[in-house]
Amino acid sequence: MIPLFAFLTSPLEWIVVGFIAMLLFGNRLPSAMRSLGRGVTEFKKGIEGIEDDTDASKKPEPKKIDEQVAKG
């Protein structure tokens, strides 16, 4: 299978393609990058929440003082 951009071999070709992309999509790039950053931030918050949930489920809950007094 041939890679999608296999015909772009030299750095000059990549610069030309990047310049054309900036001309076509330059006015939309800041908003796209902003929304990408927000998405990454939300993803990280979600991962932290999952890690907190798994950490809490691994730790045994401490026994209450009333249960200890009744048993012994």
PQR file with spaces between the fields and no chain letter, atoms N, CA, C, O and H, PARSE charges and radii, in Angstrom:
ATOM       1  N    MET     1       0.850   -1.182    0.000 -0.4000 1.5000
ATOM       2  CA   MET     1       0.000    0.000    0.000 -0.0000 2.0000
ATOM       3  C    MET     1       0.891    1.240    0.000  0.5500 1.7000
ATOM       4  O    MET     1       1.863    1.307    0.754 -0.5500 1.4000
ATOM       5  N    ILE     2       0.570    2.200   -0.827 -0.4000 1.5000
ATOM       6  CA   ILE     2       1.366    3.420   -0.950 -0.0000 2.0000
ATOM       7  C    ILE     2       0.877    4.437    0.075  0.5500 1.7000
ATOM       8  O    ILE     2      -0.324    4.691    0.164 -0.5500 1.4000
ATOM       9  H    ILE     2      -0.218    2.145   -1.439  0.4000 1.0000
ATOM      10  N    PRO     3       1.792    5.024    0.853 -0.5600 1.5000
ATOM      11  CA   PRO     3       1.378    6.062    1.814  0.2800 2.0000
ATOM      12  C    PRO     3       0.751    7.255    1.096  0.5500 1.7000
ATOM      13  O    PRO     3       1.033    7.511   -0.075 -0.5500 1.4000
ATOM      14  N    LEU     4      -0.088    7.965    1.803 -0.4000 1.5000
ATOM      15  CA   LEU     4      -0.844    9.060    1.215 -0.0000 2.0000
ATOM      16  C    LEU     4       0.058   10.178    0.694  0.5500 1.7000
ATOM      17  O    LEU     4      -0.181   10.704   -0.393 -0.5500 1.4000
ATOM      18  H    LEU     4      -0.317    7.757    2.754  0.4000 1.0000
ATOM      19  N    PHE     5       1.080   10.545    1.446 -0.4000 1.5000
ATOM      20  CA   PHE     5       1.952   11.644    1.041 -0.0000 2.0000
ATOM      21  C    PHE     5       3.347   11.141    0.670  0.5500 1.7000
ATOM      22  O    PHE     5       4.339   11.799    0.984 -0.5500 1.4000
ATOM      23  H    PHE     5       1.274   10.118    2.329  0.4000 1.0000
ATOM      24  N    ALA     6       3.439    9.994    0.011 -0.4000 1.5000
ATOM      25  CA   ALA     6       4.729    9.428   -0.356 -0.0000 2.0000
ATOM      26  C    ALA     6       5.423   10.263   -1.418  0.5500 1.7000
ATOM      27  O    ALA     6       6.648   10.208   -1.529 -0.5500 1.4000
ATOM      28  H    ALA     6       2.633    9.459   -0.244  0.4000 1.0000
ATOM      29  N    PHE     7       4.683   11.029   -2.200 -0.4000 1.5000
ATOM      30  CA   PHE     7       5.283   11.828   -3.252 -0.0000 2.0000
ATOM      31  C    PHE     7       5.985   13.071   -2.705  0.5500 1.7000
ATOM      32  O    PHE     7       6.748   13.707   -3.431 -0.5500 1.4000
ATOM      33  H    PHE     7       3.688   11.073   -2.110  0.4000 1.0000
ATOM      34  N    LEU     8       5.744   13.431   -1.439 -0.4000 1.5000
ATOM      35  CA   LEU     8       6.403   14.584   -0.830 -0.0000 2.0000
ATOM      36  C    LEU     8       7.655   14.097   -0.099  0.5500 1.7000
ATOM      37  O    LEU     8       7.591   13.661    1.051 -0.5500 1.4000
ATOM      38  H    LEU     8       5.124   12.914   -0.849  0.4000 1.0000
ATOM      39  N    THR     9       8.781   14.180   -0.785 -0.4000 1.5000
ATOM      40  CA   THR     9       9.998   13.633   -0.210 -0.0000 2.0000
ATOM      41  C    THR     9      10.940   14.695    0.324  0.5500 1.7000
ATOM      42  O    THR     9      11.631   14.453    1.313 -0.5500 1.4000
ATOM      43  H    THR     9       8.832   14.533   -1.719  0.4000 1.0000
ATOM      44  N    SER    10      10.988   15.854   -0.294 -0.4000 1.5000
ATOM      45  CA   SER    10      11.948   16.860    0.151 -0.0000 2.0000
ATOM      46  C    SER    10      11.274   17.870    1.086  0.5500 1.7000
ATOM      47  O    SER    10      10.059   18.062    1.023 -0.5500 1.4000
ATOM      48  H    SER    10      10.427   16.050   -1.098  0.4000 1.0000
ATOM      49  N    PRO    11      12.058   18.510    1.944 -0.5600 1.5000
ATOM      50  CA   PRO    11      11.495   19.528    2.849  0.2800 2.0000
ATOM      51  C    PRO    11      10.892   20.711    2.095  0.5500 1.7000
ATOM      52  O    PRO    11       9.937   21.326    2.571 -0.5500 1.4000
ATOM      53  N    LEU    12      11.437   21.031    0.933 -0.4000 1.5000
ATOM      54  CA   LEU    12      10.901   22.146    0.152 -0.0000 2.0000
ATOM      55  C    LEU    12       9.466   21.856   -0.288  0.5500 1.7000
ATOM      56  O    LEU    12       8.624   22.755   -0.276 -0.5500 1.4000
ATOM      57  H    LEU    12      12.212   20.531    0.547  0.4000 1.0000
ATOM      58  N    GLU    13       9.181   20.625   -0.673 -0.4000 1.5000
ATOM      59  CA   GLU    13       7.825   20.263   -1.072 -0.0000 2.0000
ATOM      60  C    GLU    13       6.865   20.392    0.110  0.5500 1.7000
ATOM      61  O    GLU    13       5.732   20.845   -0.057 -0.5500 1.4000
ATOM      62  H    GLU    13       9.865   19.895   -0.683  0.4000 1.0000
ATOM      63  N    TRP    14       7.316   19.991    1.312 -0.4000 1.5000
ATOM      64  CA   TRP    14       6.471   20.128    2.506 -0.0000 2.0000
ATOM      65  C    TRP    14       6.208   21.595    2.826  0.5500 1.7000
ATOM      66  O    TRP    14       5.111   21.954    3.255 -0.5500 1.4000
ATOM      67  H    TRP    14       8.235   19.623    1.448  0.4000 1.0000
ATOM      68  N    ILE    15       7.214   22.443    2.617 -0.4000 1.5000
ATOM      69  CA   ILE    15       7.040   23.882    2.870 -0.0000 2.0000
ATOM      70  C    ILE    15       6.025   24.472    1.905  0.5500 1.7000
ATOM      71  O    ILE    15       5.190   25.284    2.303 -0.5500 1.4000
ATOM      72  H    ILE    15       8.105   22.152    2.268  0.4000 1.0000
ATOM      73  N    VAL    16       6.086   24.072    0.643 -0.4000 1.5000
ATOM      74  CA   VAL    16       5.132   24.574   -0.354 -0.0000 2.0000
ATOM      75  C    VAL    16       3.721   24.127    0.002  0.5500 1.7000
ATOM      76  O    VAL    16       2.788   24.928   -0.060 -0.5500 1.4000
ATOM      77  H    VAL    16       6.765   23.413    0.319  0.4000 1.0000
ATOM      78  N    VAL    17       3.552   22.884    0.367 -0.4000 1.5000
ATOM      79  CA   VAL    17       2.228   22.379    0.748 -0.0000 2.0000
ATOM      80  C    VAL    17       1.729   23.112    1.996  0.5500 1.7000
ATOM      81  O    VAL    17       0.557   23.483    2.072 -0.5500 1.4000
ATOM      82  H    VAL    17       4.309   22.233    0.418  0.4000 1.0000
ATOM      83  N    GLY    18       2.608   23.319    2.966 -0.4000 1.5000
ATOM      84  CA   GLY    18       2.224   24.064    4.173 -0.0000 2.0000
ATOM      85  C    GLY    18       1.816   25.496    3.858  0.5500 1.7000
ATOM      86  O    GLY    18       0.859   26.009    4.439 -0.5500 1.4000
ATOM      87  H    GLY    18       3.560   23.018    2.904  0.4000 1.0000
ATOM      88  N    PHE    19       2.529   26.144    2.949 -0.4000 1.5000
ATOM      89  CA   PHE    19       2.192   27.515    2.561 -0.0000 2.0000
ATOM      90  C    PHE    19       0.822   27.571    1.889  0.5500 1.7000
ATOM      91  O    PHE    19       0.027   28.469    2.165 -0.5500 1.4000
ATOM      92  H    PHE    19       3.306   25.727    2.478  0.4000 1.0000
ATOM      93  N    ILE    20       0.556   26.631    1.026 -0.4000 1.5000
ATOM      94  CA   ILE    20      -0.757   26.588    0.356 -0.0000 2.0000
ATOM      95  C    ILE    20      -1.867   26.327    1.374  0.5500 1.7000
ATOM      96  O    ILE    20      -2.940   26.923    1.289 -0.5500 1.4000
ATOM      97  H    ILE    20       1.202   25.902    0.801  0.4000 1.0000
ATOM      98  N    ALA    21      -1.613   25.448    2.325 -0.4000 1.5000
ATOM      99  CA   ALA    21      -2.609   25.172    3.370 -0.0000 2.0000
ATOM     100  C    ALA    21      -2.862   26.418    4.211  0.5500 1.7000
ATOM     101  O    ALA    21      -4.002   26.692    4.584 -0.5500 1.4000
ATOM     102  H    ALA    21      -0.741   24.964    2.394  0.4000 1.0000
ATOM     103  N    MET    22      -1.810   27.171    4.511 -0.4000 1.5000
ATOM     104  CA   MET    22      -1.983   28.414    5.281 -0.0000 2.0000
ATOM     105  C    MET    22      -2.808   29.432    4.498  0.5500 1.7000
ATOM     106  O    MET    22      -3.626   30.143    5.082 -0.5500 1.4000
ATOM     107  H    MET    22      -0.884   26.948    4.208  0.4000 1.0000
ATOM     108  N    LEU    23      -2.605   29.510    3.197 -0.4000 1.5000
ATOM     109  CA   LEU    23      -3.395   30.430    2.379 -0.0000 2.0000
ATOM     110  C    LEU    23      -4.865   30.033    2.353  0.5500 1.7000
ATOM     111  O    LEU    23      -5.748   30.887    2.424 -0.5500 1.4000
ATOM     112  H    LEU    23      -1.941   28.932    2.722  0.4000 1.0000
ATOM     113  N    LEU    24      -5.119   28.738    2.252 -0.4000 1.5000
ATOM     114  CA   LEU    24      -6.500   28.268    2.152 -0.0000 2.0000
ATOM     115  C    LEU    24      -7.226   28.271    3.495  0.5500 1.7000
ATOM     116  O    LEU    24      -8.390   28.664    3.570 -0.5500 1.4000
ATOM     117  H    LEU    24      -4.402   28.044    2.194  0.4000 1.0000
ATOM     118  N    PHE    25      -6.544   27.835    4.558 -0.4000 1.5000
ATOM     119  CA   PHE    25      -7.202   27.630    5.838 -0.0000 2.0000
ATOM     120  C    PHE    25      -6.664   28.521    6.952  0.5500 1.7000
ATOM     121  O    PHE    25      -6.983   28.284    8.117 -0.5500 1.4000
ATOM     122  H    PHE    25      -5.599   27.516    4.498  0.4000 1.0000
ATOM     123  N    GLY    26      -5.872   29.521    6.645 -0.4000 1.5000
ATOM     124  CA   GLY    26      -5.209   30.341    7.649 -0.0000 2.0000
ATOM     125  C    GLY    26      -6.147   31.049    8.596  0.5500 1.7000
ATOM     126  O    GLY    26      -5.851   31.154    9.786 -0.5500 1.4000
ATOM     127  H    GLY    26      -5.612   29.713    5.698  0.4000 1.0000
ATOM     128  N    ASN    27      -7.274   31.539    8.102 -0.4000 1.5000
ATOM     129  CA   ASN    27      -8.195   32.280    8.973 -0.0000 2.0000
ATOM     130  C    ASN    27      -8.955   31.362    9.927  0.5500 1.7000
ATOM     131  O    ASN    27      -9.508   31.841   10.917 -0.5500 1.4000
ATOM     132  H    ASN    27      -7.514   31.453    7.135  0.4000 1.0000
ATOM     133  N    ARG    28      -8.997   30.060    9.660 -0.4000 1.5000
ATOM     134  CA   ARG    28      -9.716   29.129   10.527 -0.0000 2.0000
ATOM     135  C    ARG    28      -8.799   28.378   11.485  0.5500 1.7000
ATOM     136  O    ARG    28      -9.281   27.719   12.407 -0.5500 1.4000
ATOM     137  H    ARG    28      -8.548   29.670    8.856  0.4000 1.0000
ATOM     138  N    LEU    29      -7.509   28.465   11.286 -0.4000 1.5000
ATOM     139  CA   LEU    29      -6.579   27.706   12.125 -0.0000 2.0000
ATOM     140  C    LEU    29      -6.608   28.099   13.599  0.5500 1.7000
ATOM     141  O    LEU    29      -6.591   27.205   14.444 -0.5500 1.4000
ATOM     142  H    LEU    29      -7.118   29.000   10.538  0.4000 1.0000
ATOM     143  N    PRO    30      -6.650   29.379   13.959 -0.5600 1.5000
ATOM     144  CA   PRO    30      -6.675   29.703   15.393  0.2800 2.0000
ATOM     145  C    PRO    30      -7.873   29.102   16.133  0.5500 1.7000
ATOM     146  O    PRO    30      -7.728   28.586   17.241 -0.5500 1.4000
ATOM     147  N    SER    31      -9.041   29.172   15.523 -0.4000 1.5000
ATOM     148  CA   SER    31     -10.214   28.607   16.192 -0.0000 2.0000
ATOM     149  C    SER    31     -10.143   27.084   16.232  0.5500 1.7000
ATOM     150  O    SER    31     -10.598   26.471   17.198 -0.5500 1.4000
ATOM     151  H    SER    31      -9.158   29.592   14.623  0.4000 1.0000
ATOM     152  N    ALA    32      -9.586   26.477   15.209 -0.4000 1.5000
ATOM     153  CA   ALA    32      -9.445   25.018   15.211 -0.0000 2.0000
ATOM     154  C    ALA    32      -8.458   24.571   16.287  0.5500 1.7000
ATOM     155  O    ALA    32      -8.701   23.583   16.980 -0.5500 1.4000
ATOM     156  H    ALA    32      -9.217   26.975   14.425  0.4000 1.0000
ATOM     157  N    MET    33      -7.359   25.285   16.427 -0.4000 1.5000
ATOM     158  CA   MET    33      -6.372   24.932   17.447 -0.0000 2.0000
ATOM     159  C    MET    33      -6.915   25.188   18.852  0.5500 1.7000
ATOM     160  O    MET    33      -6.607   24.441   19.781 -0.5500 1.4000
ATOM     161  H    MET    33      -7.162   26.088   15.864  0.4000 1.0000
ATOM     162  N    ARG    34      -7.714   26.232   19.008 -0.4000 1.5000
ATOM     163  CA   ARG    34      -8.321   26.530   20.306 -0.0000 2.0000
ATOM     164  C    ARG    34      -9.268   25.407   20.717  0.5500 1.7000
ATOM     165  O    ARG    34      -9.239   24.954   21.861 -0.5500 1.4000
ATOM     166  H    ARG    34      -7.964   26.838   18.254  0.4000 1.0000
ATOM     167  N    SER    35     -10.101   24.963   19.792 -0.4000 1.5000
ATOM     168  CA   SER    35     -11.032   23.883   20.120 -0.0000 2.0000
ATOM     169  C    SER    35     -10.289   22.567   20.329  0.5500 1.7000
ATOM     170  O    SER    35     -10.722   21.743   21.134 -0.5500 1.4000
ATOM     171  H    SER    35     -10.125   25.331   18.863  0.4000 1.0000
ATOM     172  N    LEU    36      -9.185   22.354   19.625 -0.4000 1.5000
ATOM     173  CA   LEU    36      -8.372   21.164   19.847 -0.0000 2.0000
ATOM     174  C    LEU    36      -7.773   21.191   21.253  0.5500 1.7000
ATOM     175  O    LEU    36      -7.747   20.169   21.938 -0.5500 1.4000
ATOM     176  H    LEU    36      -8.833   23.023   18.971  0.4000 1.0000
ATOM     177  N    GLY    37      -7.297   22.347   21.678 -0.4000 1.5000
ATOM     178  CA   GLY    37      -6.748   22.482   23.030 -0.0000 2.0000
ATOM     179  C    GLY    37      -7.792   22.235   24.101  0.5500 1.7000
ATOM     180  O    GLY    37      -7.512   21.589   25.111 -0.5500 1.4000
ATOM     181  H    GLY    37      -7.317   23.178   21.122  0.4000 1.0000
ATOM     182  N    ARG    38      -8.986   22.745   23.885 -0.4000 1.5000
ATOM     183  CA   ARG    38     -10.073   22.510   24.847 -0.0000 2.0000
ATOM     184  C    ARG    38     -10.423   21.032   24.914  0.5500 1.7000
ATOM     185  O    ARG    38     -10.688   20.494   25.989 -0.5500 1.4000
ATOM     186  H    ARG    38      -9.213   23.270   23.065  0.4000 1.0000
ATOM     187  N    GLY    39     -10.421   20.386   23.766 -0.4000 1.5000
ATOM     188  CA   GLY    39     -10.718   18.953   23.735 -0.0000 2.0000
ATOM     189  C    GLY    39      -9.676   18.140   24.478  0.5500 1.7000
ATOM     190  O    GLY    39     -10.013   17.205   25.205 -0.5500 1.4000
ATOM     191  H    GLY    39     -10.206   20.823   22.893  0.4000 1.0000
ATOM     192  N    VAL    40      -8.396   18.498   24.297 -0.4000 1.5000
ATOM     193  CA   VAL    40      -7.324   17.792   25.012 -0.0000 2.0000
ATOM     194  C    VAL    40      -7.463   18.015   26.510  0.5500 1.7000
ATOM     195  O    VAL    40      -7.279   17.086   27.296 -0.5500 1.4000
ATOM     196  H    VAL    40      -8.122   19.257   23.707  0.4000 1.0000
ATOM     197  N    THR    41      -7.789   19.248   26.912 -0.4000 1.5000
ATOM     198  CA   THR    41      -7.959   19.555   28.331 -0.0000 2.0000
ATOM     199  C    THR    41      -9.103   18.740   28.931  0.5500 1.7000
ATOM     200  O    THR    41      -8.959   18.185   30.020 -0.5500 1.4000
ATOM     201  H    THR    41      -7.938   20.003   26.273  0.4000 1.0000
ATOM     202  N    GLU    42     -10.225   18.664   28.241 -0.4000 1.5000
ATOM     203  CA   GLU    42     -11.357   17.876   28.727 -0.0000 2.0000
ATOM     204  C    GLU    42     -11.003   16.393   28.801  0.5500 1.7000
ATOM     205  O    GLU    42     -11.420   15.695   29.725 -0.5500 1.4000
ATOM     206  H    GLU    42     -10.343   19.115   27.357  0.4000 1.0000
ATOM     207  N    PHE    43     -10.237   15.917   27.828 -0.4000 1.5000
ATOM     208  CA   PHE    43      -9.810   14.519   27.838 -0.0000 2.0000
ATOM     209  C    PHE    43      -8.939   14.235   29.058  0.5500 1.7000
ATOM     210  O    PHE    43      -9.114   13.216   29.725 -0.5500 1.4000
ATOM     211  H    PHE    43      -9.898   16.483   27.077  0.4000 1.0000
ATOM     212  N    LYS    44      -7.999   15.137   29.348 -0.4000 1.5000
ATOM     213  CA   LYS    44      -7.127   14.948   30.516 -0.0000 2.0000
ATOM     214  C    LYS    44      -7.935   14.965   31.810  0.5500 1.7000
ATOM     215  O    LYS    44      -7.665   14.178   32.717 -0.5500 1.4000
ATOM     216  H    LYS    44      -7.856   15.965   28.806  0.4000 1.0000
ATOM     217  N    LYS    45      -8.929   15.857   31.903 -0.4000 1.5000
ATOM     218  CA   LYS    45      -9.777   15.898   33.098 -0.0000 2.0000
ATOM     219  C    LYS    45     -10.544   14.587   33.250  0.5500 1.7000
ATOM     220  O    LYS    45     -10.691   14.076   34.360 -0.5500 1.4000
ATOM     221  H    LYS    45      -9.149   16.496   31.165  0.4000 1.0000
ATOM     222  N    GLY    46     -11.026   14.052   32.151 -0.4000 1.5000
ATOM     223  CA   GLY    46     -11.749   12.786   32.191 -0.0000 2.0000
ATOM     224  C    GLY    46     -10.857   11.633   32.619  0.5500 1.7000
ATOM     225  O    GLY    46     -11.277   10.774   33.394 -0.5500 1.4000
ATOM     226  H    GLY    46     -10.908   14.468   31.249  0.4000 1.0000
ATOM     227  N    ILE    47      -9.627   11.610   32.117 -0.4000 1.5000
ATOM     228  CA   ILE    47      -8.683   10.566   32.504 -0.0000 2.0000
ATOM     229  C    ILE    47      -8.360   10.672   33.986  0.5500 1.7000
ATOM     230  O    ILE    47      -8.283    9.648   34.666 -0.5500 1.4000
ATOM     231  H    ILE    47      -9.286   12.308   31.488  0.4000 1.0000
ATOM     232  N    GLU    48      -8.168   11.883   34.510 -0.4000 1.5000
ATOM     233  CA   GLU    48      -7.890   12.063   35.936 -0.0000 2.0000
ATOM     234  C    GLU    48      -9.053   11.564   36.777  0.5500 1.7000
ATOM     235  O    GLU    48      -8.839   10.962   37.829 -0.5500 1.4000
ATOM     236  H    GLU    48      -8.231   12.714   33.958  0.4000 1.0000
ATOM     237  N    GLY    49     -10.283   11.805   36.330 -0.4000 1.5000
ATOM     238  CA   GLY    49     -11.455   11.327   37.047 -0.0000 2.0000
ATOM     239  C    GLY    49     -11.508    9.817   37.099  0.5500 1.7000
ATOM     240  O    GLY    49     -11.869    9.238   38.124 -0.5500 1.4000
ATOM     241  H    GLY    49     -10.456   12.294   35.475  0.4000 1.0000
ATOM     242  N    ILE    50     -11.148    9.174   35.998 -0.4000 1.5000
ATOM     243  CA   ILE    50     -11.139    7.710   35.955 -0.0000 2.0000
ATOM     244  C    ILE    50     -10.052    7.172   36.876  0.5500 1.7000
ATOM     245  O    ILE    50     -10.270    6.199   37.597 -0.5500 1.4000
ATOM     246  H    ILE    50     -10.855    9.644   35.166  0.4000 1.0000
ATOM     247  N    GLU    51      -8.874    7.810   36.851 -0.4000 1.5000
ATOM     248  CA   GLU    51      -7.782    7.370   37.725 -0.0000 2.0000
ATOM     249  C    GLU    51      -8.169    7.531   39.191  0.5500 1.7000
ATOM     250  O    GLU    51      -7.856    6.667   40.010 -0.5500 1.4000
ATOM     251  H    GLU    51      -8.697    8.601   36.265  0.4000 1.0000
ATOM     252  N    ASP    52      -8.847    8.629   39.531 -0.4000 1.5000
ATOM     253  CA   ASP    52      -9.282    8.836   40.908 -0.0000 2.0000
ATOM     254  C    ASP    52     -10.276    7.753   41.327  0.5500 1.7000
ATOM     255  O    ASP    52     -10.218    7.256   42.451 -0.5500 1.4000
ATOM     256  H    ASP    52      -9.102    9.331   38.866  0.4000 1.0000
ATOM     257  N    ASP    53     -11.188    7.389   40.421 -0.4000 1.5000
ATOM     258  CA   ASP    53     -12.176    6.354   40.726 -0.0000 2.0000
ATOM     259  C    ASP    53     -11.504    4.999   40.957  0.5500 1.7000
ATOM     260  O    ASP    53     -11.875    4.272   41.879 -0.5500 1.4000
ATOM     261  H    ASP    53     -11.235    7.792   39.508  0.4000 1.0000
ATOM     262  N    THR    54     -10.523    4.660   40.129 -0.4000 1.5000
ATOM     263  CA   THR    54      -9.864    3.363   40.290 -0.0000 2.0000
ATOM     264  C    THR    54      -8.991    3.347   41.540  0.5500 1.7000
ATOM     265  O    THR    54      -8.895    2.315   42.204 -0.5500 1.4000
ATOM     266  H    THR    54     -10.221    5.251   39.380  0.4000 1.0000
ATOM     267  N    ASP    55      -8.356    4.461   41.875 -0.4000 1.5000
ATOM     268  CA   ASP    55      -7.555    4.528   43.097 -0.0000 2.0000
ATOM     269  C    ASP    55      -8.440    4.382   44.329  0.5500 1.7000
ATOM     270  O    ASP    55      -8.067    3.710   45.291 -0.5500 1.4000
ATOM     271  H    ASP    55      -8.434    5.299   41.335  0.4000 1.0000
ATOM     272  N    ALA    56      -9.604    5.009   44.301 -0.4000 1.5000
ATOM     273  CA   ALA    56     -10.512    4.942   45.449 -0.0000 2.0000
ATOM     274  C    ALA    56     -11.075    3.536   45.624  0.5500 1.7000
ATOM     275  O    ALA    56     -11.307    3.100   46.751 -0.5500 1.4000
ATOM     276  H    ALA    56      -9.907    5.555   43.521  0.4000 1.0000
ATOM     277  N    SER    57     -11.294    2.826   44.530 -0.4000 1.5000
ATOM     278  CA   SER    57     -11.857    1.475   44.646 -0.0000 2.0000
ATOM     279  C    SER    57     -10.808    0.475   45.143  0.5500 1.7000
ATOM     280  O    SER    57     -11.178   -0.570   45.679 -0.5500 1.4000
ATOM     281  H    SER    57     -11.105    3.180   43.614  0.4000 1.0000
ATOM     282  N    LYS    58      -9.524    0.761   44.982 -0.4000 1.5000
ATOM     283  CA   LYS    58      -8.483   -0.153   45.440 -0.0000 2.0000
ATOM     284  C    LYS    58      -8.254   -0.043   46.939  0.5500 1.7000
ATOM     285  O    LYS    58      -7.874   -1.025   47.576 -0.5500 1.4000
ATOM     286  H    LYS    58      -9.224    1.609   44.546  0.4000 1.0000
ATOM     287  N    LYS    59      -8.475    1.124   47.509 -0.4000 1.5000
ATOM     288  CA   LYS    59      -8.229    1.322   48.932 -0.0000 2.0000
ATOM     289  C    LYS    59      -9.410    0.811   49.750  0.5500 1.7000
ATOM     290  O    LYS    59     -10.558    1.110   49.423 -0.5500 1.4000
ATOM     291  H    LYS    59      -8.784    1.922   46.991  0.4000 1.0000
ATOM     292  N    PRO    60      -9.150    0.050   50.799 -0.5600 1.5000
ATOM     293  CA   PRO    60     -10.271   -0.390   51.646  0.2800 2.0000
ATOM     294  C    PRO    60     -10.779    0.791   52.467  0.5500 1.7000
ATOM     295  O    PRO    60     -10.015    1.657   52.895 -0.5500 1.4000
ATOM     296  N    GLU    61     -12.065    0.793   52.666 -0.4000 1.5000
ATOM     297  CA   GLU    61     -12.651    1.873   53.454 -0.0000 2.0000
ATOM     298  C    GLU    61     -12.316    1.670   54.926  0.5500 1.7000
ATOM     299  O    GLU    61     -12.351    0.543   55.420 -0.5500 1.4000
ATOM     300  H    GLU    61     -12.685    0.090   52.318  0.4000 1.0000
ATOM     301  N    PRO    62     -11.996    2.746   55.625 -0.5600 1.5000
ATOM     302  CA   PRO    62     -11.677    2.597   57.055  0.2800 2.0000
ATOM     303  C    PRO    62     -12.926    2.215   57.837  0.5500 1.7000
ATOM     304  O    PRO    62     -14.032    2.649   57.516 -0.5500 1.4000
ATOM     305  N    LYS    63     -12.734    1.389   58.879 -0.4000 1.5000
ATOM     306  CA   LYS    63     -13.855    0.974   59.713 -0.0000 2.0000
ATOM     307  C    LYS    63     -14.249    2.116   60.623  0.5500 1.7000
ATOM     308  O    LYS    63     -13.413    2.894   61.082 -0.5500 1.4000
ATOM     309  H    LYS    63     -11.835    1.036   59.140  0.4000 1.0000
ATOM     310  N    LYS    64     -15.503    2.195   60.864 -0.4000 1.5000
ATOM     311  CA   LYS    64     -16.002    3.253   61.744 -0.0000 2.0000
ATOM     312  C    LYS    64     -15.703    2.876   63.181  0.5500 1.7000
ATOM     313  O    LYS    64     -15.583    1.697   63.515 -0.5500 1.4000
ATOM     314  H    LYS    64     -16.183    1.563   60.491  0.4000 1.0000
ATOM     315  N    ILE    65     -15.585    3.871   64.017 -0.4000 1.5000
ATOM     316  CA   ILE    65     -15.286    3.669   65.435 -0.0000 2.0000
ATOM     317  C    ILE    65     -16.410    2.887   66.128  0.5500 1.7000
ATOM     318  O    ILE    65     -16.143    2.074   67.012 -0.5500 1.4000
ATOM     319  H    ILE    65     -15.682    4.828   63.746  0.4000 1.0000
ATOM     320  N    ASP    66     -17.640    3.125   65.736 -0.4000 1.5000
ATOM     321  CA   ASP    66     -18.761    2.430   66.353 -0.0000 2.0000
ATOM     322  C    ASP    66     -18.683    0.923   66.111  0.5500 1.7000
ATOM     323  O    ASP    66     -18.998    0.142   67.009 -0.5500 1.4000
ATOM     324  H    ASP    66     -17.857    3.786   65.017  0.4000 1.0000
ATOM     325  N    GLU    67     -18.273    0.501   64.919 -0.4000 1.5000
ATOM     326  CA   GLU    67     -18.147   -0.915   64.633 -0.0000 2.0000
ATOM     327  C    GLU    67     -17.024   -1.549   65.448  0.5500 1.7000
ATOM     328  O    GLU    67     -17.145   -2.686   65.905 -0.5500 1.4000
ATOM     329  H    GLU    67     -18.017    1.135   64.189  0.4000 1.0000
ATOM     330  N    GLN    68     -15.943   -0.814   65.627 -0.4000 1.5000
ATOM     331  CA   GLN    68     -14.832   -1.343   66.405 -0.0000 2.0000
ATOM     332  C    GLN    68     -15.190   -1.475   67.881  0.5500 1.7000
ATOM     333  O    GLN    68     -14.787   -2.434   68.539 -0.5500 1.4000
ATOM     334  H    GLN    68     -15.845    0.109   65.256  0.4000 1.0000
ATOM     335  N    VAL    69     -15.947   -0.511   68.397 -0.4000 1.5000
ATOM     336  CA   VAL    69     -16.340   -0.539   69.809 -0.0000 2.0000
ATOM     337  C    VAL    69     -17.315   -1.697   70.044  0.5500 1.7000
ATOM     338  O    VAL    69     -17.226   -2.367   71.072 -0.5500 1.4000
ATOM     339  H    VAL    69     -16.274    0.267   67.862  0.4000 1.0000
ATOM     340  N    ALA    70     -18.230   -1.944   69.128 -0.4000 1.5000
ATOM     341  CA   ALA    70     -19.229   -2.999   69.286 -0.0000 2.0000
ATOM     342  C    ALA    70     -18.567   -4.379   69.245  0.5500 1.7000
ATOM     343  O    ALA    70     -19.009   -5.301   69.931 -0.5500 1.4000
ATOM     344  H    ALA    70     -18.303   -1.399   68.292  0.4000 1.0000
ATOM     345  N    LYS    71     -17.505   -4.521   68.440 -0.4000 1.5000
ATOM     346  CA   LYS    71     -16.852   -5.828   68.318 -0.0000 2.0000
ATOM     347  C    LYS    71     -15.915   -6.107   69.492  0.5500 1.7000
ATOM     348  O    LYS    71     -15.727   -7.260   69.881 -0.5500 1.4000
ATOM     349  H    LYS    71     -17.145   -3.772   67.883  0.4000 1.0000
ATOM     350  N    GLY    72     -15.360   -5.107   70.025 -0.4000 1.5000
ATOM     351  CA   GLY    72     -14.365   -5.480   70.958 -0.0000 2.0000
ATOM     352  C    GLY    72     -14.182   -4.723   72.160  0.5500 1.7000
ATOM     353  O    GLY    72     -13.315   -5.052   72.970 -0.5500 1.4000
ATOM     354  H    GLY    72     -15.513   -4.170   69.710  0.4000 1.0000
